[in-house]
Amino acid sequence: LENNQLQALAADVFHPLTELTTLSFTRNQLSALP
């Protein structure tokens, strides 16, 4: 694989992970509300 392909592949994997982390973080914040 060329460097560009690797970067694109990493971005495709990393983005959903970031979204999931943000979602779970938001959910934790909401459940912490009184």
N, C-alpha and C positions, 0 to 999 in steps of 0.2 A: 504493500500500500504506500502511496505517496503521502507526503506530509499533509497536503491539503485534504486528502481523503480521511486521514486520521483525525484531523481537526474537526471535520464535518461530522464524523462518527462520534467523536467525544461530545460535541455540542448536542447531537441528537439524544445522547444518553443523559447528559448532564442537565439539560433543560427540564425534562419531566421530573428528575430527582429534586430539582430546585422547587418546582411547583408543588410537589408532594410535601416537601419540608415546610413550605410556606403555608400550605393548607393545614397541616397538623399543628403548626405553631399558632395559627389563627384560632383553631378549634380549642387549643389549650387556653388561650387568652380568654375566649368566650366562656369556657367552663369555669374559669377562675373568678368570673364576675359574681358578685353577691346575688 
